[in-house]
Amino acid sequence: MATLSDIALAAAINILSAFIFFVAFAILRLQPFNDRVYFPKWYLKGLRTDPVHGGTLMRKFVNLDWKSYVRFLNWMPAAIRMPELELIDHAGLDSVVYLRIYLIGLKIFVPIAFLAWAVLVPVNWTSDGLANSKLKNLTSSDIDRISISNVQSGSQRFWAHIVIAYAFTFLTCFVLLKEYEKVAAMRLHFLASEKRRADQFTVLVRNIPPDPDESVGELVEHFFLVNHPDTYLTHQVVYNANTLAKLVKKKKKLQNWLVYYQNKLERTSQRPEIKTGFLGLCGAKVDAIDHHNAEIDRLSKEIALERDKVTNDPKSTMPAAFVSFKSRWGAAVCAQTQQTRNPTSWLTEWAPEPRDVYWSNLAIPYVSLTIRRLIMAVAFFFLTFFFMIPIAFVQTLASLDGIRKSAPWLEPIISVPFIKSFIQGFLPGIALKLFLIFLPTILMIMAKFEGFGSISSLERRAAARYYIFNFVNIFLGNLLTGTAFQQLDTFLHQSANEYPITIGTAIPLKASFFISYIMVDGWAGIAAEVLMLKPLIIYHLKNFFLVKTEKDREEAMDAGSIGFNTGEPRIQLYFLLGLVYAPVTPTVLPFIIVFFGLAYVVFRHQIINVYNQEYESGAAFWPDVHVRIVIALIISQIVLMGLLTTKKAAQSTPFLIALPILTIWFHRYCKGRFESAFVKYPLQACLNCFHAMMKDTLERATEPNLNLKAYLQNAYVHPVFKASLDEDDDEDGDSQKWETESVPVPTKRQSRRGTPVPSKISVSGASSPSLPERQSRRSTPVPSKISVSGASSPSLPDSSFRSPPEP
C-alpha cells in the first residue's frame, strides 16, 4: 500500500520528468532547423518563413542568441494571450470548444477541492475508524486516514459528506449549464457568420433502389427534379474507387523512393542499386532509379485503366450520391424528411464537409452496415471484458507482492527504500499506460469496419467506445481486481455478512493507484505531448532523404490534429475520477487540478502553432461531452450511497437518492433546451431556420451572379479523380446560372413500377409546379398542387414532365 512518502516521491519524479520535457522543448523549438516541426500551422497558412540567420554556417542550424534561452517558458503566457475570438478564426470552433473542456475541469474541481479540503479532510482526519477497525488484516496507509474510510461506521459525521455531495452536484450542474449555454451560443454565432461551404448545400443519399432502365446518376437526377424541382441543383454519384486509391497511394510511395534515390545519386555520384526480392533482402540487383521509373510507368497505366473502369463500369457505381441544392433551406428540407413511402430507400442525411468524408467506407453497401455494427458490438464486448484479465495480471506483477512471487531473486533490490517507493508510486501507472498504447488504433479500426462515412463520425464512435473501455477496465477493473488481490486474505478469514463492510472500506484504498496513474498519464504524458519527439524524428528523416522541393518540405511537416477519439475519453476519465473521489478521498483532487491546468496551456499552444484540424463540425460533439460528465456525476453519487450503506449509515443514505434523480432531470432539461442548436439547420429550431434562410437571402442579394453550381459541381468528387478534373475546362455557359424554371424530366423508365411518388405537400420555399392527375403509363409521378404557404401553384401542360416519345 502506497504511503504519502511514496506518493510524494512519485510526484517528484513526474515533476522532474515534465520539467525535463519542457526544457528539451524550449531548446529544440528555438533551433532554426526545427522551426517547421514546432510551428507547422503558420507555414501551412503561409504566415511564416524559414528563419534566416546571417553569419557562419552554424547559425543556420543553431540559435546562438543566449537571451532566448533564458526565457524558455515564455511560450506558456504566449499560448494564453490569444483572445478566444481570434483563436476561433485561427483554428476553428472545434478546437476552441475542445479547450473549454479543460476549463470546465478547472471550474468544477478548484471550488470542489477548496470545499473538500476545508470540510471533509478535517472530518476524516480527526476520526479513528481505521485504528479501531475489527478487520485487522485490512491494509491502509496515510492517504486513507484523510479519506472516508477513516470515519467510524454509523458516525454522525457522514452528514458532512452528504451535505458536501449536494454542494458538489449543484456546483457541477451550474457549471455544465452555463457552459452548454455558452457553447450553444458560440455554435449559432459561428454558423451564422461562417463562410459558404459545400456541406451547407449538400445531402448524402444512400440506399438508392436499383432501376433496370436507368443508371444511378440518371435515377438521382430524375428523382430530385421531380420531388425537389425548385431547389435541386446538381449531384455527384459515389464510385467504388478503393482499388484505384490503393494504386495511387502505391504510386506516391514509389515516387517518394524515386526522389530518395535521385537525391542519393546527387550526393554520392554513384547510381544506387536495390534487390527486387522480399523487402529488398533477396533477388537480383537492379538499378534503383530505372527500376522505380519502370514501376511508376507500369502503375500509371494500371491507374488509367482502373480509372476508366471505375467511371464506365456500372458495377463500380454505388447506390449513393451527394446531392446539392440551390439553398441551405432546400438541403435542410431534404436531409430531414422521408423521401418515399419505403423508409429504407432514398435515405438522406447531412453530407459531411468534403475534407471530412471517409471515402473508403462509402463503397460499403448500406444493407451490410447493420450486420457490420452488430459484429463490432459483439467484438467490443469481448475486447472490453477479456482485456480485464491481462490488465489484472500486469497490475499484479507491477506490485511488490507480484515481483516477490514472480522474481524472488529481486528481493534485495526492491527492499531499497527508493526502489520500493518507485514501484509502489510509479510503476503501476507506467505498466497500465504501456499496456493500453495500441487500444486507440484497435478501436479506430473497429469503427472503420462499421462503415461510418466521415472522419468525425469515426472519431466519435471510437471515443464513445474508448470511454466505455476506460470506465470498465481502468476504473472498475483496477478498483475491483485490486480490491480482490489485496484483500484476499481478509475475505478468506471473515464471515459472509462482513463482505459488504470490507468492500465499502476498500474502495477508497485504491486512490493511491489512481494518483499514480494521473501523474504518469496526466503530468508526464501532457509534458511529452508538447515535445513532439516522434514528429521531430520523422520530419528530419523525410527532410534528409526525400525532400527535393518546397512542396516536398511542406508535405514532410506533420501538423497532426487534436485526436478527439483519444483525447476526449482521457479527459472524461479524469472527470470520473475527480467526481467519484472528491467526497471519498480528497487527496486525488490536487493532482487532477494540475492535470487540467497543464493540459489547457499545452493544448492551447499546440492548437495555435501545431495542430491543423482535419475537419470542422461546429462543436457538434458537445452533447456527448456533456452527457459523459453527467454520467460521471451520477456514478459518483451511486458510489457514495453504496459506501455510506456499508458504513452503517443507512438512516442518512435515503437523503442521497434525490441526487441522481435531480441530475437526470437536469440532463433532460439541458437536452431539451440546447441540443437542437447542435443539429445543422434543423427544421424544428426556428432560430437555426432563420439563420439558414437569412444567409440564403443575404447571399443572393450580395452576390446575384454567384455561380453556385460551378462551386458545388466537383466539391464531392473522389480525391483520386480531382487531379484530372483540375485539368478540365470550365463549365459551359448553360451552367453559369441557376435553373430557376421548371424543366422537363427525361426518363428511360419503361414502366411506373419503382418510380418514387412525390409528396402531396411541398415544403420548398418556392411554389412547385403541378400536373393533372392523369398520366400515361410511361410518364413520371405527379408533383404537388399545394405548397406550405397554402397557395396553389400554377399548372403546367401535361407534356412538361412526360418522357420523350420512342424513336
N, C-alpha and C positions, 0 to 999 in steps of 0.2 A: 504494500500500500504506500503510495507516494505521500511524502510529508511536505510541509511548507518549504523546507530547505531544498528538497528535490525539485519542487516547482520553481523555486527561486533560481536554482542553478540552470534548469531548462530554459527559463525566461532569459537569463543572462546569455546563454548560448545562442538563442534565437535572435536576441537583440544584436549580439555581435555579428551573427550571420547577415542580418538585414543591413547593418552598418557597412559591412564589407561589400555587399552588393551595391549599396548606394555610392560608396566611394569609387568602386570599379566603374559604375555607370557614369559618374561625374567625370572621371578621367577619359573614358572611351568616347563619350559624346563630344568632347572638346577637340578631338583629333580630326583634322580635315578629311582624312580618308574614310572616316566613319560617318560623315555628315549625312549621307543618303540612307544610312541604316536607322538613325535616330530621328530624322526629320523627313521621312519619305512623303508624307502627306503634302507638305509645302512644295516639293518637287513635282508631284503629280498635278497640283494646281497651277504650276508654272510661276510660283511666287518666290522661289528660292533657287539660287545657282550655287555651283560648287565654290567653296571658299578659296580665295586666291591670296596666297602669302608670298610676297616678293622676297628676294634674297636667296639663301642657299637652298639646295635640294631638300634638305631635312625639313625645312619649313612647309614644304608641300605635303608632308606626311605627319609631322608632329607640331602641335601647338606649343610654342616656346614662350607664350605670354604667361608668366607665373602668377599674375594678378587674377587671371580667370580661374586658377585652381584654388585660390583662397575662398572664392565664392562658389564652392562646389555644390551647395544646396540651394542656390538661387532659383533652380527650376521649380521648386515647390511653390513659393509665392507667385511665380510667373504662371503656374498652372491654375491657380485660384483667381488670378487677376482678371481673366477674360470674362466679360459680362455674359449672362445666360442667353440674351437675345442674339448677341454676336456669335456665341457658340452654336446656336441653332442654325444660323446662316452658314457657319463654317463646317459643321459636322452633321447637321440634320437633327430632327426631333427625336428619333430613336435613341441616339447616343446621349442626348441631354436627359431624357426621361430615364434611361438606364442609370445614369449617375444619381438621379434622385432617389433610387432605391437605397443607395448608401447613406444619403441624407436622412431618409426615413429611419434607418437603423440608429443614427445618432440622435434624432429627435425622440425616438422611443426609449432607447436604453440609457441615455445620460440622465434624464429625470428618474427613470426606474432605479438606476444604480444609486442615485442620491437617496431615494426613499428606502431602498433595501438596506443600505449601509447605515442609515440613520435610525431605522426602526427594527428591522429583522435581525441584523448582526448582534446588537446588544441583547435582544431577547434570546437568541440562540446561544450566545457565548456564556451568558450567566446561568444557563441551565446545566443540569448534570445527568442528562438521560443516558449518555453512553457510559459514564462512570458507574452508574447504578444498574446497567443493563444485566438481565439474567442470562443473556446469550454470551457466555464467557469466551466462546470461540470466534465471535464476530470480530474481525479486524477493523480498525479505524485509524484515522490519522488526525493531524492538527486541523486540516481543512474541514473535516467532519464536525469538529467542535463548534464551528460557526455556521453549521447547516441545520436544517430542521431535524436531522437525526439526533441531535443533542437535546432536544426537548423531550421531557418525560411524557410517556403515554398518559392520555387523559388530562393533561395540563390545560389550565385556562389560558395559557399563553398562545395557544393556537388561534385565538380570536384575532391576535395581531396579524397572523398570516392571512386570515380570511379578509380582514379589512384591507390589507395591502393588495390582496388579489383583486378586489373590486377596484382599487385605485389603478392598478396596472391595466386592467381591462378597459376602464373608461379612458385612460390616457392613450392607450394603443388605438382604440376606436376613434378617438378625436383626431389623432394624427392621420390615421388612414382616411377619414372623411375629408379632411382638409386637402390631403394630397390627391385623392380621387377627383375632388372638385377642381383643383389646380391643374392636374394633368388633362382633364376633360376640356377645360377652357383653353389650354395650350394646344391641344389637338384641333379643336374647332378653329382657332385662330390660324393655325398652321395650314389647315386645309383651305381656309378662305383666302389666304394670302399666297398660297402655293402657285408656282408657275404651271403652265399647261403640261400635262403628262399623258402619255398614250393610255395608261391604265384607267384614267378617269373616263374615257370614252369607250372602253372595250370590255367585253364579257367573254368568258371561256365557255363554249358549248361542247358538251360531251354526250356520249351515247346517242349519236345521230343514227337513226334507223337506216338500214341499207335499202337501196332502191335499184331494181334491175335496169332501169332505163336512164338513170342519171348518175353522174359522178358525185362524190361528196361535195365538191365545190359548187357544182350546178344546183344540187339539192339545197345547200345552205343559202345560196343567193335567192333561189325561188321561195324558200320558206320565209325568209325575213323580208323580202319585197312584198309578200302577201300579208304577213302578220304584223310587220312594223314598217309600213310603207313610208311614213313621214319622217322616220328617224334613222333607218338603216343607211349605212354609208358604204362599207366595204368589209371584206373578210379575208382571212388567211387560213387555209387548211393546215392541219398538223400532219407532218410526214414522219415516218419511222426512219430517221436518219442516224440511228445509233451506230450501225456499221460504218457509215460514211464518217461519222465523228471520230470513231476509233482510227480510221485510216488517216484522217487529217492530224490527229494527235500523234500518231506514229511518225508521220512525215515531219512534223515540227520537231520531234525528238531527234530524228536523223539530221535535220538541218542544224540543230544545236551542236551535234557531234561533228558535223562537217566544219562548222565555224571553229570548233576547238582544234581540229587537225590542221586547218588552214593557219590559225594563229601559231600553232606549234611549228609549222613549216617556216613561217616568217622568223621565228625566234632561233631555230636551230639550223636552218638551210638544208635540212635533210627530210626527205619525204617519209612520213610515218607509215608504218605497216601494222596490220592487225591480223588476227586469226579469225576465220569465219565460223569456227565451231561454237560449241556451247559456252556462253558467257565470255567468248574470246579467249578461252583457255586451250582450245584444241582446234584442229583443222588446218587448212592450207593458209599460208601467209599471202596477203594481197596488199596492194597499195590502198591505204585508208581513204584518201581523198577520192580516188577513182571509184572505189567500192561504194562509198556513200553517195557519190553523184549518180552512179548507176541505180542504186536502190531508190533514191529520190525520184529519178525519172520513171522507174517502174511503178512506184506508188502514185505518182502524178497521173499516169494512165489509168490505174485502178480507181483513183478518186474520180476521174472524169467519167468512167463507165458507171461507177456506183451512183454518181450524181444524176446521170441520165436515167438510170434505173429507178431511182427514188422518185424523180419528177414525172416519169411516164408510166410506171407500173402501178395500176390501181391498188394492188395489194400493199403497196408501201404507204398509201394514204390512210390515215387513221380516222375513225368516226368521231372526229373532234375538230374544232375550228375556233380561232379568235375572231370575233365579230365586233366591228367598230361602228359607232353611231355618230350622228351629226351633233349630238348634245350630250352633256353629262346626265341630264334628266332622262333621255331615251335609254342610256345604258343602265341607269338605276331601275327603270321600269322592267327592262328585260332581265336583269340579274336577279330580281327578287320576285318574279312572278312565274307561275307554272305555265309552260308554253303549250302543252297539249293535254288532252284528256288522260293520256297514259303518263303517270307520274314518273316512269322510269326511262323515258326517252326525251330527247331535246332538253337535257339538264343544263341549266345555266348558273354561273357563279361569277363573281367579280374576277377579272383577269389580274394576275399579279403583274407588277411592272416588268418590262422586258428583261432587265438585268436580274430579276428575282426568279424568273422561270427556270425550273429544273427540267431541261428538255428531254433527258433520257426517260423520265417517268411518263411523259405524255404519250409515249408509244405503247404503254401498257393498256390492254383492253379494260374498259371500265367495269365489265362484268366480273373480272377477276380480282378487283380491288377488295371486295368484301372477304373473299377467301384468303387473300394475302394478309389482311389485317387480323383475321381470326388466327392464322398460323403464327403471326408475330406476337399476338396476345398470349398464346399458349407458351411460345418460346420465352417471352419475357417473364412469365410466371415462374418457369423452371430456372431461368437465369437468376432471378431475384432470390429465390428461396434456397437454391443449392449453392449459391455464392456464399451463404452464411457459413457453410461448413469450412471452406478454406480460410475465410476471414477469422473464424474462431480458432482455427489451428495456428495461423500466423500470429494472432494476438497472444496465444498461449506461449508460443516459442519466444515472443518478444518480451516476456516477463522473467523475473528472476527465477521463479519456480520452474518455468518451462526450460530455461537454459540449464539449470541444475540437473533436470531429468534427462534432457537430450544430449548434453555435453558436460558431464560431471567433472571432466578434467579442467574446465574453465573456472572452477570454484575459487582458486586463489586470486584470479583476475577480477571476477565480479564482486569479490569481497572488498576491494579497494573502494573507499567512500565516493570518490569522484566517478568511477565507472558505475558503481551502483546507482548513484543519482542520475547519471546519464541514461541508464537502461530504464529506470522507472519513470523518468520525466520526459524522455525524448524519443526513445526507440519505438514504443508502440505507435506513436503518431507517424513516424517515418515508414514503418512497416505497412501500415494501412494505406498511406499515400502512394507508395510504390505499387502496392497490390492493385490499386484502382486506376493505374495510369492508362490502361488501354480501354477502360469502360466507355468513355465518351465515343470513341471510334466504333465500338461494337453497337452502341445504341443508335448512332447515326446510320450505320449500315442497315440496321433493322428498320429504321424509318424510311430509308430509300426503298427497301424491298416492299414496303406497304404501298408505295405508288403515289405519294404526295407530289403535286405538280409544281411546287415552289420551294425555294430555299428557306424562306421564312417559316412555312408550314413544317418543313423537315426539322428545323431547329426547335420549333415549339413542341413538336411531338417528342423529340429526343430530350428536351428539357423537362417535359412532364414526367417521362419515364425515369430520368436521372433523379428527379425529386423523389419519386416513389422508392427508387432503389436506395437513395441516401437515408430515407426515413426507415425502411425495413432493415437494411444491413448495417449502416453506420450508427444510427440511433438505437433502434430496438435490438439489432443484432449484438452490438457491443454491450448494451445495457444488460440483456438477458444472459448472453453467454458468459459475460464477465461475472455476473452475479452467481451463475451456476458453478463456474470453476472455482471462484474464490471462496464461496460459502458451502462447498460440497460437504465438508466435514460437519458443519453445523446442521445441514439438512439430515445427515445420517444419524445424528445423535439427539434429535428432538422429536417431540410428538407432532402429529399432523396438524393439530389446531394452532401450532405456533408458526406454521409456514407463512401465513399472510403477514405476521409481525416481522419475520426475517426479510421477506421481500420488500415490505414497506420501508424497513430501515436500511436495506442495502441499496435501494435505488439512488439516493444521494451520494453513496460512496463511490460511484463511478464518475463523479465530477472531475477527479484528477486526470483521468484518461482524456476526457473531452478538452480540458485545459491544455493538455499536451498536444492534442490534435489541432486546436485553434492556433497555437503558437507555430507549429510546423507548417500547416497549410495556409493559415491566415497571415502570419507575420513574415516568415521567411519566403513563403510562396509568392506573396504580393511583391516583396522586395526583388525577388528573382524575375518577376514579370517585367519590371522596368529595365532590367539589364539586357534582355533580348539576346541571350547568348546564341541560341540556335539561328535566328535570322542573321546575326552578325557573321557567323561562320559561313552560312550558305551564300550570303551576298559576296563575300570576298573570294570564295571558291568560284562562283559564277563570273565575278569581275575579272579574275585572273585567267580563267580558261575559256570562257565563252563570249565575253563582251568584245564587240568589234565596233559597234556604232553607238550613238547616243540613245537610240531606241532600244538597243540590247541592254544598255545600262539601266534604263527605266524598267524594263521587264525583269531585271535581276533584283530590283527592290521588292521586298516582301513586306508591304504595309500591314497586311493582316486585317483582322476585324475583331470586334468585341468578343464574338463567340458566345452568343446568347444561350446556346444549348449546353454549355459548360459553366459559364459564369453565373447565370441566374439561379440554377439549382444550388450552387455552392453558397450563394448569399442566403437562400431560403433555409439552408441547414443551420446557419448562424442565427437566423431569426428563431428557428425552432429551439435551438439550444438555449438562447438567451431567455426566451419567454418561459420555457419549461423550468429552467434552473433559477430564474430570478426570485421566486418565493421559496425555493428549496435550498439552494446553495449560492448565495450572492457573490461568492468568490469568483464565479465564472464571468460576471458582468464586466469588470475592467478589461479583461482580455478581449472580449467581444467589441467593446468600445474602441480599443486600439485598432482592431481589425478594420472596422468601418471607417474610422478616420484616415488610416493609412491607405486603404483601398480607394477612398474617394479622391485623395490627392494624386495617387499613382495613375488611376484610370482617367482622371481628367487630363493629366499630362499626355497620356497615350492617345486619347481621343483628339486632342488638339494637334499633336505632332506626328503621330504614327498611324493609327487605325484609319483605314479607308473603307467605310461601310459598304457592304455588297448591295444592299437594298434599303429602301425607306418605306416603312409601313405606317408612319404617323403615330407611333406609340400604340399600335393595335394590341400589343402584348400586355398592356397594363391590367386588364381584368384578371389575367392569370396570376400576375404578381400579387394583386390584392387578395384574391381568394386563398392563395397559399399562406399568406401571413395570417389571415383569419383562421385557417385550419390549424396553424401552429398555435394560435391563441387558444383555440378550443381544446387542443391536445394538452396544453399546459394546465387548463382548468380541470380536465379529467384526471390528469396525473395527481394534481393536488388533492382532489377529492379522494382518490384511492389511498394516498399517503395518510390523510387525516383519518380515514376509516381504519387503517391498520394501526394507527397510533391511539386507538380507543377514544377518538374524538367524534364519535358518531352523532352526538347530540348537536354538534356545530356543523357537521358536513352538509345537512339539508340546505343551509344558507348559501352553499356554493352551487346548488342545482340551477339557480336562476341565471348564473353567468353564461353557460353555454346557450341557453335559450335566448338571452339578450344579444349574445354575439351573433347567433344565426339570424335573428331579426334584423340586426344592424347590417349584416351582409345582404339580406334581401332588399333592404331599403336602399343601399348603395347601388345594387344591381338594377333596381327599377329606376333609380334617378339618373344614373350616369352611363350605364352600359350602352344605351342606344347611341351615344356620341362616338362609340368605338366601332360602329358599323358604317362603312363608307356610304355617304349619301343615302341613308335609309328612307324609304317612303314613310315609315312610322314616325320619324323625327322631323317635325316641321322646321326646326331651325336648320338642320342639315339640308333639307329640301330647298329651303330658301337660299342657302349658300349655293347649291348646285344651279338653281335657276338664275340666281343673281349673277353668277360667274358666266353662265351661258349668254345672258342678255348683255352684260358688260363687254364680253369678248366680241360679240357680233357688232356692237356699237363702236368699239375702238378699233377693231380690225375687220372692216367689212369685206376686204379682199383676201381674207385668210383662206389658204388652200389646205383645209383640214384633211382632205382625202390624201393628198400627197404626203402630209405629215404622218398619217396613220398607215399608209399603204404597206410599208415594209417594216413597221415597228416590231411586229411579232414574227418576222422571218427567222428561221433557224440560223444560228450563228455560222454554220458551215456553208450557207448559201449567201451570206451577206457580202462576202468578198467579190463574188461575181455580180451581185446586184449593184454594187458601188460603181461598176464599170458601165452599167446600162445607161441609156439616155434618160432624160427627164420624162415625166408623164406627158401624154398627148394633151392637146388643147381641150378635149371634151372632159377632162378630169380636173380642170382648173377652177371649176365652180361646183357648188353643191347641187345635187339632183333634188330640187325642191318640188318639181311637178311629178304627178303620178305617171308611171311608165308601164307599158305592157310587160307582163311577166312571162317570158318564154319558158316552155317546159317540154321535155321529151317523154313525159309520162304517158303511158298508153291507157291507163285507167285511173279512176279516182281512188282506188284502194291504196291505202297508205298515205294519201295526201293529208297533211295536217289541217285540222279545222280551225279557222281563226276564232278569236274571242268575239262574243256578241257585243262587248263593250270595249271601246278603245280607251286606254289610259294615256295615250300620247297627248302631248301638249297641244298639238295642232289637229284640225279636223281631218278625218281619214275618209278616203273615197268609199262609196258604197256601190253595190251592184244589185241588179234584180235577183230575185231568189232563183229563177230558173236558169240552169246552165246545161250545156251539153255534157255528155259523159266524159269528154276529154278536157273540160275546162278546169280552171283552178278554183279553190274554195272562195266563198263569198265573204268579203270583208264586212265590217260592221256598219250599221247606219246610225249608230249612237256614239257620241263622244262623251267624255267626262263632264263637259260643260252642259250637256243636255240638249244642245242644238243639233239639228240634223245636218249631216254633211251633204254636199252636193253630189248628185248621182252622175255616173259616167255611163257611156254606152256599154252595152253588154260585151262588145268586141274588145274593149280596152284590156281586159285581163284574160282573153281567151288564148289558147295555144294557136300557133300558126298552122295553117292547113298543110296537109301532107302534100309533097310534091307530086 
